[in-house]
């Protein structure tokens, strides 16, 4: 599979300001594969160390703080001379050895000629506590499941080539529009977890994909109890399992009472923080004003939580594939579509999206683009705009307004309709 993150890794390699790199992201999103692929393709060689599998590795970092001595010992263990700039040093599951994570600062200070890259599951929860890692001494890179364009690359390479060539204002021929919509429906079912995509490419068997999704969710739920630190694992599990019903409500806003009767924020705040830091959930805040800078208007007590992979959400909701493929209107279509759009918008803009909701209605997403504030509406089908969206446009006359739907790519008055399959190219198309 080709991953877009390879470009970020190449840039890191070339950067004069390079520091040891730490990859963050939920388990099974492809971090290990990415590091090895990068080492294989862009270095003379790579050495790989896994702290989960090789217990005795830890002693090297517990005793030594000198990075040159550490490199010497790692060379002995791997049976290969580690050369500055030519060998990529990979530390996997580094969360199992906090001393190794801490050693990265010595590499930055005293041995930056060595290219060191590290990753681990649930690293985000560790990095959320500043004392637990060398702040400012490492570069961080978030790794997510495959986005729609990466999914196309894996499943229909010629279609990806056409996708990449689409430019602002371009007319998309109907034959391609229909093929993209079909691929979009498949993406909702399969999602972007590398194992699911690779199984689909190999066997074209939806039952196998569903089985992998079921097992992944079990793995994640087991992780809650294993790696939660001081946070109550039962509460993490309750929050995670409440997501489908939270999103199925008419306003989708997260309600503590929907997790457990009479629950308060203080009962579940830590569990939510843990899930967001672990990369399992994406949180978006409601803003009190749709003005620049958006983050100044966050209502921190009002937010929505979405699952980091749309295929997993579809599986958790128990949605039948036939509903997505054959029905124009099925229950849960709205939340699933929003989950998909948020997943594709991730990382495109400097400021993560928000949403806007008051008594008069709701705007699905709000994007900050430079100093412009863009209202975004998400439709799972061909439907026209909601009254609150139209009202906002009439009152504010914003420079940009986006509707994601299954209709073609066209500008209609103030609204640019972007087909759902082009959500990943939103910034390019503005």
Buried (B, 14 or more C-beta within 10 A) or exposed (E): BEBBBBEBBEEBBEEEEBBBBBBBBBBBBBBBEBBBBBBEEBBEBBBBBBBBEBEEBBEBBEEBBEBEEBBEBBBEEBEEEBBEEEBBBBBBBBBBBBBBBBBBBBBBEEBBEBBBBBBBBBBBBBBBEEEBBBEEBBBEBBBBBBBBBBBBBBBBEEBBEBBEEBEEEEEBEEEBBEBBBBBBBBBBBBBBBBBBBBBBEEEEEBEBBBBBBEEBBEEBBEBBEEBBEEBBBEBBBBBBEBBBEBBBEEEBBBEBEBBBEEBEEEBBBBBBBBBBBBBBBBBBBBBBEBEBEBEEBBEEEBBBBBBBBBBBBBBBBEBEBEBBEEEEEBEBBBBBBBBBBBBBBBEBBEEBBBBBBEEEBBBBBBBBBEEEBBBBBBBBBEBBBBEBBBBBBEEEEBEBBBBBBBBBBEEEEBBBBBBBBBBBBBEEBB
